[in-house]
Amino acid sequence: MIADALDAFAEIFSPPFRRVMWKSLGLTTAILVLAGVGLDRLALSFVHVGPAWLSVVLSVVLALGLVISMIFLAPPTASLVASFYLDDVAALVERTIDPRGPPGRPLPLAPSIAMGIRFAVLSVLVNVIVLALTIFTGVGLVSFFVLNGYLLGREYFELSAMRHVSPADARFLFQRHLPMVFIAGAIVSGFIAVPVLNLFTPLFATALMTRVYRRVRLIESGAAG
């Protein structure tokens, strides 16, 4: 698994991936900048109230809140944007690791975007839960890896698997090989925890989970044999 993760990390910065990487990163950055400008303009409308000292305090609080919001929104935004390009990444990985194997079927655009939206919403909800657990119980780090490991593992594994099997079969394989997929998801959680690098999480997760799906397929073939 570690070898697969290292290979996936190296691959997302390789020449074949750079075109997809820059398109995804550029669109993500543009959306975050526009969102930041919009939130900043909205926040400024509330600053010029009351005495001068209160305006200063509000300005500092709003600036910090804006920075935290951008950090918080970066991963789900990147995931939503990357839903347009993940089939390209998966196809490149498949040709690299198994050039003689059957190529995957590109997912239709609408289901792919729907999965991206679902993942973005779930990602925000999960991290709100992690934040609450951190504040009230002190188990934030553990909950971050457990919850995100499950969520990231499931979403990206099923996305990779559905290029080859039905959604029902993808869910079955996820449940059947949950420990392996969860470990891969936990590795992706570590990736997503690093600022700036987390913008590349969808590309890294797809490259890694495509490899995990191939391992699962080989295990299933051996069991069938």
C-alpha positions in Angstrom: 0.0 0.0 0.0 2.8 2.4 0.8 4.5 1.6 -2.5 1.2 2.3 -4.3 0.8 5.6 -2.4 4.4 6.7 -3.4 3.8 5.7 -7.0 0.5 7.6 -7.1 2.1 10.7 -5.6 5.0 10.6 -8.1 2.6 10.0 -11.0 0.4 13.1 -10.4 3.4 15.4 -11.1 4.6 13.4 -14.1 4.3 14.9 -17.6 1.1 13.0 -18.7 -0.7 14.3 -15.6 0.4 17.9 -15.7 -2.3 19.1 -18.2 -5.1 17.7 -16.0 -3.4 18.9 -12.9 -3.1 22.5 -14.0 -6.6 22.6 -15.4 -8.0 21.3 -12.1 -5.8 23.5 -9.9 -6.5 26.6 -12.0 -10.3 26.2 -11.9 -10.2 25.5 -8.2 -8.1 28.5 -7.5 -10.4 30.7 -9.6 -13.5 29.5 -7.7 -11.8 30.0 -4.3 -10.6 33.5 -5.2 -14.1 34.5 -6.4 -15.6 33.1 -3.3 -13.1 34.9 -1.1 -13.8 38.2 -2.8 -17.5 37.7 -2.4 -17.2 36.8 1.3 -14.8 39.7 1.9 -17.3 42.2 0.3 -20.1 40.8 2.4 -18.1 40.9 5.6 -17.0 44.6 4.9 -20.6 45.6 4.9 -20.8 44.6 8.6 -17.6 46.2 9.7 -18.5 49.9 9.7 -20.8 49.8 12.7 -20.5 51.1 16.2 -17.4 52.6 17.7 -14.0 52.6 16.0 -12.5 49.9 18.3 -15.3 47.6 17.5 -14.8 48.0 13.8 -11.1 47.1 14.2 -12.0 44.0 16.3 -14.6 42.9 13.7 -12.1 43.5 10.9 -9.5 41.2 12.5 -12.1 38.5 13.3 -13.5 38.6 9.8 -10.0 38.4 8.3 -9.2 35.3 10.3 -12.5 33.8 9.6 -12.0 34.3 5.9 -8.6 32.6 5.9 -10.0 29.7 7.9 -13.0 29.4 5.5 -10.8 29.3 2.5 -8.6 26.6 4.1 -11.8 24.7 5.1 -13.4 25.0 1.6 -10.3 24.2 -0.5 -10.5 20.3 -0.3 -14.3 20.0 -1.2 -14.0 22.7 -3.9 -11.0 20.8 -5.4 -13.0 17.6 -5.3 -16.0 19.1 -7.0 -13.8 20.7 -9.8 -11.8 17.5 -10.2 -15.0 15.5 -10.9 -14.7 16.9 -14.5 -11.2 15.3 -14.9 -11.0 12.2 -12.8 -11.8 9.8 -15.6 -8.8 11.2 -17.5 -6.6 10.5 -14.4 -8.0 7.0 -13.9 -7.5 6.2 -17.6 -3.8 7.3 -17.5 -3.2 5.2 -14.4 -4.9 2.2 -15.9 -2.7 2.3 -19.0 0.4 2.7 -16.8 -0.2 -0.1 -14.3 -2.1 -2.6 -16.6 -1.6 -1.7 -20.3 -3.0 -5.1 -21.4 -6.0 -5.0 -19.1 -9.5 -3.9 -20.1 -9.9 -0.2 -20.2 -12.4 1.4 -18.0 -15.6 3.0 -19.2 -15.7 6.8 -18.6 -18.5 7.7 -16.2 -21.3 9.9 -17.7 -20.8 13.5 -16.8 -24.0 14.0 -14.8 -23.3 11.1 -12.4 -19.7 12.1 -12.1 -20.7 15.7 -11.1 -23.4 14.4 -8.8 -20.7 12.3 -7.0 -18.5 15.3 -6.8 -21.3 17.4 -5.2 -22.2 14.6 -2.8 -18.6 14.2 -1.8 -18.1 17.9 -1.3 -21.1 18.2 1.0 -20.1 15.1 2.9 -16.6 16.4 3.3 -17.8 19.6 4.8 -20.2 17.8 7.2 -17.5 15.3 8.2 -15.0 18.1 9.0 -17.6 20.0 10.9 -18.0 16.9 13.1 -14.2 16.6 13.4 -14.1 20.2 14.5 -16.8 19.6 17.1 -15.1 16.5 18.4 -11.8 18.4 18.7 -13.4 21.2 20.7 -15.6 19.1 23.0 -13.7 15.8 23.3 -10.1 16.3 22.2 -10.2 13.3 19.8 -10.1 15.5 16.7 -6.9 13.9 15.2 -8.2 10.4 15.6 -11.7 11.3 14.3 -10.2 13.1 11.3 -8.4 10.0 10.1 -11.2 7.6 10.9 -14.0 9.6 9.4 -12.1 10.9 6.4 -10.5 7.5 5.9 -13.9 5.9 5.5 -15.4 8.7 3.4 -12.4 9.2 1.1 -11.8 5.5 0.8 -15.4 4.8 -0.2 -15.9 7.7 -2.6 -12.7 7.3 -4.6 -12.7 3.5 -4.6 -16.3 3.3 -5.9 -15.5 6.0 -8.5 -12.5 3.9 -9.7 -14.5 0.6 -9.5 -17.5 2.0 -11.4 -15.3 2.4 -14.5 -15.4 -1.4 -14.7 -18.4 -2.7 -12.7 -21.9 -1.6 -11.8 -22.5 0.8 -8.9 -24.0 -2.1 -6.9 -20.9 -4.3 -7.5 -18.7 -1.3 -6.6 -20.4 -1.0 -3.2 -20.1 -4.8 -2.7 -16.4 -4.8 -3.4 -15.9 -1.8 -1.1 -17.7 -3.7 1.8 -15.9 -6.9 1.0 -12.4 -5.2 1.0 -13.2 -2.5 3.6 -9.9 -2.8 5.6 -7.7 -2.4 2.5 -9.8 0.5 1.2 -9.9 2.1 4.6 -6.1 2.1 4.9 -5.8 3.7 1.5 -8.4 6.3 2.6 -6.5 7.0 5.7 -3.4 7.7 3.6 -5.4 10.1 1.5 -6.6 11.8 4.8 -2.9 12.4 5.6 -2.5 14.0 2.2 -5.6 16.2 2.6 -4.3 17.5 6.0 -1.4 19.3 4.3 -2.3 22.9 3.1 -1.7 23.6 -0.6 -0.9 19.9 -1.2 -4.5 19.1 -0.4 -5.6 20.9 -3.6 -4.1 17.9 -5.4 -6.0 15.4 -3.3 -8.6 14.3 -5.9 -5.8 13.5 -8.4 -3.7 11.6 -5.8 -6.8 9.7 -4.4 -7.9 8.6 -7.9 -4.4 7.5 -8.8 -4.1 5.5 -5.6 -7.6 4.0 -5.6 -7.2 2.9 -9.2 -4.3 0.8 -8.0 -6.3 -0.4 -5.0 -9.1 -1.5 -7.3 -6.6 -3.4 -9.4 -5.4 -5.2 -6.3 -9.0 -6.0 -5.4 -9.6 -7.3 -8.9 -6.6 -9.6 -8.7 -7.7 -10.9 -5.3 -11.2 -11.6 -6.6 -9.8 -13.3 -9.7 -7.7 -15.6 -7.4 -10.7 -16.4 -5.2 -12.8 -17.2 -8.3 -10.0 -19.4 -9.6 
